[in-house]
Amino acid sequence: MSDVLDLAKRLIAAPSVTPASGIVFDVLEAMLAPLGFAVHRFTRGAGPQGSDEAPVENLFAIRPGPPGSRHFAFAGHLDVVPPGEGWASDPFAPQVRGELLHGRGAVDMKGAIAAMVAAVAEVPQAAGTISFLITGDEEGPALHGTRALIDHLAAQGIRPDLCLVGEPTSVHRLGDMVKIGRRGSVNIFLTVEGTQGHVAYPHLADNPLPRLVAMLAELDALVLDSGTEWFQPSNLEITDINVGNRAHNVIPARGEARISIRFNDLHSGKSLSERVAAIAARHGGTARAVISGEPFLTAPGAFSRLVSEAIEAETGTTPELSTSGGTSDARFLRALCPVIEFGLTNATMHKRDEAVAIPDLAVLARIYARIARDALALEEG
């Protein structure tokens, strides 16, 4: 486990602003191959850089166990968000200051991937099959990342029994929160058409904005639900209003807005999209929905129990089982098998001077090793 800091440094030192490809995957492959993993890399997407269709590299690595043994998968991403300005040091030159390792991706989530690699080095191959599902497109559109990995596994007839995603789920200290599900997400683009004209001659124009305002007021007043046993209430937020009218004396021809809904398992993306479309139509508008993910829950049971026990054994902390926060690639992976998310503290993710506590890296590696061993030993059912 003492190598986990070095592993994290090597990953951080490979710049990988989303969509990631190339060197950072070379680094991870060089870590996994000596541990007995067969590494498969492939690229999806063929559009220009900067577009949603830009090429994305993905990696699937597998170390087969004995025939008939269980299969446990680690999942995560090597891409990072742009570092931005004002860092105290080069964001892609990992730097240790005190007990902190600084660098873009230290928390989200190259530190966790380093801990996974250190962990599997401690799990004998005889314990069962272990794999890595690593994408370069989690922080971006997520069109050619984990979904492409799932297709890759399906083509080979491979399906893990359990999967752990290394997202930074801890809040105040390592081990205080585990994610057993996520709410769904849908963004809906609203448009109301009118007729442009002079404000002094409103009878010759048709102002779409009163209808757009009334539509948004009705949507904003919706109470979707009061939550469920494992999910917080669904919420609808108005995230953009755009008219594009630069003249003070012109009635605009069009008004546009965007809403975002994070929803629990009382709804589906389709049902909410249809509900919003009906409201838009009542006000003379249209609605175009983009569903980012459906809600899911890995019901508390043997898997969540072994994860909690591994955390307690190494930290003394009993984790809270939660479905809070935004979406992650677990929304896709749940189609393969039961999936749980657990990783480092998230206080500095996506921030300037992102940093991980060095002792947490070693502890996380030990937790991951326990989880892998116990998941492989878990009896069916």
Steps between C-alpha positions, in 0.01 A plus 500: 500500500799733542510550122159665480642852530740435213219353291284808561786732408561317172134527401472868593817578303326386179275791392155367411246779465179341375479319264813316610715276283856395440768541763285470811370164371857395426582571864210295633571211264862494619369465856253221430690277256765389756217399734374244249228706332425468130442859391265590214485861378267640237372835375145608421379819334622657179404866522722810530668586829272708719183335370286240675618250236872553567702175530506344846739232619382223733677216679380160609750290693429155639689250714313171480461289809435127513221368274160572650633756748319825569581818311548833679548822302655833593374791289602860457631771270837649412369822345499815710338841475712792373719628784428870460730780614662594829652172620784520750692249284465336160174298519660216303826497698396314818635672807508387862451778752477372854265202505321603181561394140397782266410463133201491268330164546652431844148446636287463187612238437860406427568454872227239520625318189848490653345349813321239287826396335678479836207298634493234229871440552398366843223270372620159375385396155363180649237708683310566178475721192569872533455759229538873441249702297666836443375775270637827370156663478323534834549873549383572145191397298542134610383382159796281403634403842346255744213419266757391240674289766171327578451424130857368487432260787170387351672415170737272691232348721659643816291614796637581847312380806558823693652839420650778710543852357772711661322837493589734791196431719644582842399839641676596823736205544589188307229239537212712625281450190436229241270548201256216436302683234454826315211716389425529131568811293317662209562836334211648305531779243190720471405726208212740442465655155346839429510776241757778513379858492532853631405551866289801401287280273434187709189416299728429204720261698466198727713515813603148607646606834180524709423142396855390583482671840164335576638163393804534726283616791285188470806277477671671792191445715496124443552279804609174346506290818610501864775242466517127573671276754836524322461809279463868573216690329527557127578859405445709190727799441485772234857518374486739204279764336604637162334757277796648316325833457756781484250774413281670760221582254454160336258227598702178458402218270601222736562421864700201624567347838654188650407301807681218677321234703672265744248230581456196722358158420139621512559633148672422174665734256224423249212571740648832609580603143140431398367695799714803418411478130129513588552813710706660223229424246233667717702820474561469128852368534704190428734288713803294398633261766848353541499221758843459660413206723225318684492457879630176643542336837721212607283386787681462833612141544806279489698727266445823691561313824842371393598847375394655832685234698820556300478875570433446869790257530750753360360831626273426795229698319154367421410645158168656416328332205384779271359582156579872514706703255521515124519230238794270435587215265336266749175590322627297204684228690189403693387328179784250546471408867446648848719809534615708797711815506766575760810714498693793641372818664349735245574842653753605233380317190478727194655783704826690468785328688311168517665281764474164672623411848789259445404275795152465345650348186658216698184444704284499187726241338457273803123549494485418130708186555257384771200575280646308205591195710164493676301559179677212328425276798134605522265211440230528238181659628 
